[in-house]
Structures are given as C-alpha cells and as structure tokens.
C-alpha cells in the first residue's frame, strides 16, 4: 500500500480485510505463496521479490484471474444438498462431534495459495481440481447434514479431478490458515475405496 501511495500509483493488487480473513491479497512473496496482509517485511531478508500467484493468468500486475479457480469451486456444488425436507421451522442440527469433523475444513478462505503451489495443479489445472477445491469438496462430504455423499463422490472419482494429487505437500506448507488439503484429499480417496469394498 505504501509503494502504491508513494512510488507507483498504477500498481494494481487486490486487498480487503488486512487481517488474513478474506484471501484477496494472495501473492508470491520471495518465492512463497502467502497473504500480503499477514506477511511481515521483517520476515524476508534482503531484497523482496513480489510476483502474482504462479500458474494463473494475470489480469494486471499482482492480480491473477480466478475465473477458472472459481468455476472449479462451483463444480463441486459447495452448499448443503439434501433429499429429505428440513424439520418444520427448524434448522438441520449437528451433534458437537459431527460439527467438530468440519474443523480444519471450513476455515479455507479460497485464496488459492495451495493450488498455485501444487505441481500437479500446474500440470493439469484444466482437469485436476487442486488442493483448495478438494479441501472444500471434503468439507461437504464430511458434513453430517448433507445427503448427497454418493453423488458427490461420483463427481470426484475420475483419474484427473481427484487422483492427480501425489502428496507433494506444498499445499499444506503454504496454507496461510494452517490447513492440510492433502489430508482432506486422502480422506476423499479413502471414502471412494470404502464405498466399493
């Protein structure tokens, strides 16, 4: 923000919350995908190199095009899907234990730091959903209120959408929220195997 104000008013980047909540300011700082709002300048030694997230089309300067990423997100139908009617005038309840199963999943802010640090996503982003989207997919598979588990697994189970993950673990290493997409992907794979067994 200081550079934009004092050196180059044409510099373009996204920002919003300034607290690591929205994911808008994701970029590559000194070789690591991160959120600009939570990365302290003091943490980087010497000259600082700032680039847009890798392997995404760039709209301008530090602004990547998230169109494909958001289309992949929409493809997993990221909302509660049910067949049975909701209890009259009530919400669908969860036990504390079932609710706890969503911890480490719902906190994802869709910043794309993990997906754009994943070599499997670089090579196959047209088909492989990538760590962020698969983490979100598992969030709905793990939700005890959702009734479309079979259909969700059917949509994911193909050689590219799910199985391009090779547990390189870049995703977990760069997640600014400390989440582990690779673990969620492993859980989805486990679910696909268990339902056939």
C-alpha positions as CSV (number, residue, x, y, z in Angstrom):
1,X,0.0,0.0,0.0
2,X,2.9,2.3,0.8
3,X,4.5,1.6,-2.6
4,X,1.3,2.4,-4.4
5,X,0.8,5.6,-2.4
6,X,4.4,6.8,-2.6
7,X,6.1,5.3,-5.7
8,X,3.7,3.9,-8.3
9,X,0.0,4.8,-8.2
10,X,-0.7,2.4,-11.1
11,X,0.4,-0.7,-9.2
12,X,-2.6,-3.0,-9.0
13,X,-3.3,-5.6,-6.4
14,X,-6.3,-7.0,-4.5
15,X,-6.8,-6.2,-0.8
16,X,-9.7,-6.1,1.6
17,X,-9.6,-7.3,5.2
18,X,-5.9,-6.7,6.1
19,X,-6.3,-9.5,8.7
20,X,-5.8,-12.8,6.8
21,X,-9.5,-13.5,6.6
22,X,-10.6,-12.8,3.0
23,X,-7.7,-14.2,0.9
24,X,-7.9,-11.3,-1.5
25,X,-4.2,-10.3,-1.3
26,X,-2.7,-13.7,-2.1
27,X,0.5,-13.4,-4.0
28,X,4.0,-14.9,-4.1
29,X,6.4,-13.1,-1.8
30,X,10.0,-14.1,-2.0
31,X,9.2,-17.5,-3.6
32,X,6.4,-18.5,-1.3
33,X,2.6,-18.1,-1.9
34,X,1.1,-16.2,1.0
35,X,-1.2,-13.4,2.0
36,X,0.5,-10.0,1.8
37,X,-1.5,-8.7,4.7
38,X,-0.1,-11.3,7.1
39,X,3.5,-11.4,5.8
40,X,5.8,-9.2,7.8
41,X,8.5,-7.4,5.8
42,X,10.9,-8.3,8.6
43,X,10.5,-12.0,7.8
44,X,12.2,-11.5,4.5
45,X,15.9,-10.9,4.3
46,X,17.4,-8.6,1.7
47,X,15.5,-7.5,-1.4
48,X,11.9,-8.7,-1.5
49,X,10.6,-10.1,-4.8
50,X,6.8,-9.9,-5.2
51,X,5.0,-11.7,-8.0
52,X,1.4,-12.8,-8.8
53,X,0.4,-16.3,-7.8
54,X,2.2,-18.7,-10.2
55,X,0.5,-20.6,-13.0
56,X,-2.6,-18.4,-13.2
57,X,-3.3,-15.9,-16.0
58,X,-2.6,-12.4,-14.8
59,X,-5.1,-9.6,-15.3
60,X,-2.7,-6.9,-14.3
61,X,0.4,-6.6,-12.1
62,X,-0.3,-8.7,-9.0
63,X,-3.9,-9.6,-9.9
64,X,-4.4,-13.2,-11.1
65,X,-7.5,-14.3,-12.9
66,X,-9.5,-16.5,-10.6
67,X,-12.2,-17.3,-13.2
68,X,-11.1,-20.9,-13.7
69,X,-10.5,-21.5,-10.0
70,X,-14.0,-20.2,-9.1
71,X,-15.5,-22.3,-11.9
72,X,-13.9,-25.4,-10.4
73,X,-15.2,-24.4,-7.0
74,X,-18.7,-24.1,-8.3
75,X,-18.4,-27.5,-9.9
76,X,-18.3,-29.2,-6.5
77,X,-21.7,-27.7,-5.5
78,X,-20.4,-26.0,-2.3
79,X,-23.7,-25.9,-0.5
80,X,-25.7,-28.3,1.7
81,X,-27.6,-30.8,-0.5
82,X,-30.5,-32.8,1.0
83,X,-33.2,-35.0,-0.2
84,X,-35.4,-35.0,2.9
85,X,-37.4,-32.0,3.9
86,X,-36.0,-29.8,6.6
87,X,-37.7,-30.1,10.0
88,X,-40.6,-27.7,10.1
89,X,-39.4,-24.3,11.2
90,X,-36.1,-25.6,12.3
91,X,-32.6,-25.9,11.0
92,X,-30.8,-29.1,10.5
93,X,-28.9,-29.8,13.7
94,X,-25.5,-31.4,14.2
95,X,-24.0,-33.0,17.3
96,X,-20.9,-31.3,18.7
97,X,-18.9,-34.3,17.5
98,X,-20.2,-34.1,13.9
99,X,-19.6,-30.3,13.9
100,X,-16.0,-30.9,15.1
101,X,-15.4,-33.0,11.9
102,X,-15.6,-29.8,9.9
103,X,-12.7,-28.2,11.8
104,X,-9.7,-27.7,9.6
105,X,-12.0,-27.6,6.5
106,X,-14.5,-24.7,6.8
107,X,-11.7,-22.2,7.6
108,X,-10.4,-22.2,4.0
109,X,-10.6,-18.7,2.5
110,X,-10.1,-19.8,-1.1
111,X,-7.0,-17.7,-1.6
112,X,-5.5,-20.3,-4.0
113,X,-2.1,-20.2,-2.3
114,X,-2.2,-24.0,-2.0
115,X,-3.5,-24.8,-5.5
116,X,-1.0,-22.5,-7.2
117,X,1.9,-24.0,-5.2
118,X,1.0,-27.5,-6.3
119,X,2.9,-29.0,-9.3
120,X,0.1,-31.4,-10.0
121,X,-2.2,-28.4,-10.4
122,X,0.3,-26.6,-12.6
123,X,0.4,-29.6,-15.0
124,X,-3.3,-30.5,-15.0
125,X,-5.3,-27.4,-13.8
126,X,-7.7,-28.0,-16.7
127,X,-8.8,-31.3,-15.1
128,X,-7.3,-31.7,-11.6
129,X,-9.4,-29.7,-9.1
130,X,-6.4,-28.9,-6.9
131,X,-5.9,-28.7,-3.2
132,X,-8.2,-25.8,-2.3
133,X,-11.2,-27.1,-4.2
134,X,-10.8,-30.7,-3.0
135,X,-10.5,-29.5,0.6
136,X,-13.8,-27.7,0.1
137,X,-15.3,-30.8,-1.5
138,X,-14.3,-32.8,1.6
139,X,-15.9,-30.2,3.8
140,X,-19.3,-31.1,2.3
141,X,-18.6,-34.8,2.2
142,X,-17.8,-34.6,6.0
143,X,-20.9,-32.6,6.8
144,X,-23.4,-34.9,8.6
145,X,-26.3,-32.8,7.4
146,X,-25.5,-33.3,3.7
147,X,-27.4,-36.2,2.0
148,X,-25.6,-36.4,-1.4
149,X,-22.4,-38.2,-0.4
150,X,-22.7,-40.8,-3.2
151,X,-23.4,-38.2,-5.9
152,X,-20.5,-36.0,-4.7
153,X,-18.1,-38.9,-4.7
154,X,-19.3,-39.9,-8.2
155,X,-18.5,-36.4,-9.5
156,X,-15.0,-36.5,-8.0
157,X,-14.0,-40.1,-8.9
158,X,-12.1,-39.8,-12.1
159,X,-8.4,-40.1,-13.0
160,X,-7.9,-36.4,-13.1
161,X,-10.3,-34.5,-10.8
162,X,-9.1,-36.3,-7.6
163,X,-6.3,-38.7,-8.4
164,X,-3.6,-36.3,-9.7
165,X,-2.7,-35.5,-6.0
166,X,0.7,-37.0,-5.4
167,X,1.1,-35.8,-1.8
168,X,3.9,-33.4,-2.6
169,X,2.6,-31.4,0.4
170,X,3.3,-27.9,-0.9
171,X,-0.3,-27.2,-0.2
172,X,0.0,-27.8,3.5
173,X,3.3,-25.9,3.7
174,X,1.9,-22.7,2.2
175,X,-1.6,-22.5,3.6
176,X,-1.9,-19.2,5.4
177,X,-4.6,-20.7,7.6
178,X,-2.5,-23.8,8.6
179,X,-4.9,-26.2,6.9
180,X,-3.9,-29.5,5.3
181,X,-5.6,-30.0,2.0
182,X,-3.5,-33.2,1.3
183,X,-5.2,-34.8,4.4
184,X,-8.6,-33.9,3.1
185,X,-7.7,-35.4,-0.4
186,X,-6.5,-38.6,1.3
187,X,-9.9,-38.8,3.2
188,X,-11.8,-38.4,-0.1
189,X,-9.7,-41.2,-1.7
190,X,-10.4,-43.4,1.4
191,X,-14.1,-42.7,1.1
192,X,-14.1,-43.8,-2.6
193,X,-12.3,-47.0,-1.8
194,X,-14.5,-47.8,1.3
195,X,-17.8,-47.4,-0.6
196,X,-16.7,-50.1,-3.2
197,X,-15.4,-52.5,-0.6
